[in-house]
Amino acid sequence: MLSPRYLKALYEGRKKSTIRPGVLRVGDKVYIHSKGRIVAVAHVEQVLYKRVKELTDEDAVLDGFKSREEFVAYLKKRYPGLRDGAIVTIVRFGKVEKVDMPEDLQYGGLTPVEIAALALNKLKLTKREQEILRAVVEAGSLRKAAVKLFGTIDKRVAIRRVLRRVLKRLHGGVEGEAEGN
């Protein structure tokens, strides 16, 4: 998820990375979302893990900021409670392709609500998966479900993770033990 104010810098190659709290697993490419659409596909050049206190001016500039101080201040405002000792994932981009696709394309053409409803009806799920998927169905969108569950749209990644996991299980056609969350 990227704020629309950073899209121009991304497209022009001035924003060459993104940093997110926690240790994230990242594939060869990432889909960049903004305003409810997939707006770019970035090929991952490098993934690094650092503590907030280890971030450098170079990290800040690659993310589109002027200095480490400005960048850390932004991160702490964006992610309240982020401490200097917290680990962050730095994803550095290579080639960035500008696209304009609906978010549901990453789910095989099904909407998140359709996937959630199918999974609730067909799969053995953990209580947490059930809670998340019910929220998607009841709210009618990822954004509304994230606000309902977490109080912010910034936590949609947790919902997307569950949707991808259950979609894979739905496509696999084999239902075993429910996965932990």
SVG drawing of the C-alpha trace seen along z (x, -y; Angstrom):
<svg xmlns="http://www.w3.org/2000/svg" viewBox="-22 -16 45 49">
<polyline fill="none" stroke="black" stroke-width="0.4" points="0.0,0.0 1.4,-3.4 0.1,-6.8 -0.9,-8.6 1.5,-11.4 4.5,-9.1 3.4,-7.6 5.1,-10.2 8.4,-9.6 8.0,-5.9 7.2,-6.2 10.1,-8.6 12.6,-6.3 13.2,-8.6 11.5,-6.2 13.4,-3.0 12.4,-1.2 9.7,-0.8 10.1,0.0 7.6,1.8 7.6,2.8 8.4,6.4 10.0,9.2 8.2,9.8 8.6,12.4 8.8,10.9 8.6,12.6 10.4,11.6 7.9,8.8 5.4,6.8 2.1,5.3 1.9,1.7 -1.6,0.6 -3.0,-2.9 -6.5,-4.2 -8.0,-0.7 -6.1,0.2 -2.9,2.0 -0.9,-0.9 2.6,0.7 4.4,3.9 7.9,3.6 10.6,6.2 12.4,6.8 16.1,6.2 17.0,6.7 15.3,7.4 17.1,6.2 16.2,6.3 17.4,3.6 16.4,2.1 14.9,-1.4 18.0,-2.8 20.2,-1.3 18.5,-3.1 20.8,-5.4 20.5,-8.6 20.9,-6.2 17.9,-4.2 15.9,-7.4 16.9,-8.8 16.1,-5.5 12.6,-5.7 12.1,-9.2 13.1,-11.2 15.8,-13.9 17.3,-12.6 17.3,-9.8 15.8,-12.1 12.9,-13.1 12.3,-9.4 12.3,-8.0 10.0,-10.8 7.6,-9.8 7.8,-6.1 7.1,-6.7 4.1,-8.9 2.8,-6.4 3.3,-3.4 2.6,-4.6 4.5,-2.6 7.4,-1.9 10.5,-1.8 14.2,-2.4 14.9,1.3 12.1,2.6 13.0,4.6 11.8,3.3 11.9,4.9 13.5,2.8 12.3,3.8 14.5,2.3 13.0,2.1 14.6,2.7 12.3,2.2 8.9,0.7 6.1,1.1 3.2,-1.3 -0.1,0.5 -3.8,-0.2 -5.6,3.0 -8.4,3.6 -7.1,5.1 -9.2,8.3 -7.0,9.5 -4.4,10.7 -7.0,13.1 -7.6,14.9 -10.4,12.7 -12.5,13.3 -13.3,10.4 -12.0,10.6 -15.7,11.0 -16.2,13.9 -13.1,15.7 -14.0,15.1 -17.5,16.5 -16.2,19.5 -13.6,20.3 -16.1,19.9 -18.4,22.4 -15.8,24.9 -12.7,24.9 -11.8,25.9 -10.5,22.6 -8.9,21.4 -10.9,19.1 -8.8,16.2 -9.2,17.0 -13.0,17.2 -13.0,13.9 -11.1,12.1 -13.1,13.7 -16.5,12.9 -15.4,9.3 -14.6,9.2 -18.0,10.6 -19.9,8.4 -18.0,5.2 -18.1,5.9 -14.5,4.7 -10.9,5.1 -10.7,1.5 -13.8,1.6 -12.9,5.0 -9.5,3.7 -11.0,0.7 -13.5,3.0 -10.9,5.4 -7.9,3.2 -9.1,-0.4 -7.0,-1.3 -6.7,-0.4 -3.0,0.0 -3.4,3.5 -5.0,4.8 -1.8,6.9 -3.0,9.3 -6.3,9.7 -4.6,10.1 -2.4,12.8 -5.4,14.8 -7.2,14.4 -4.1,15.6 -3.7,18.6 -7.3,19.7 -7.4,19.0 -4.4,21.4 -6.3,24.0 -9.5,23.5 -7.5,23.9 -5.7,26.9 -8.9,28.8 -7.5,30.7 -8.7,29.9 -6.5,31.0 -5.9,29.6 -6.6,25.9 -3.5,23.8 -2.5,21.6 -2.6,17.9"/>
</svg>
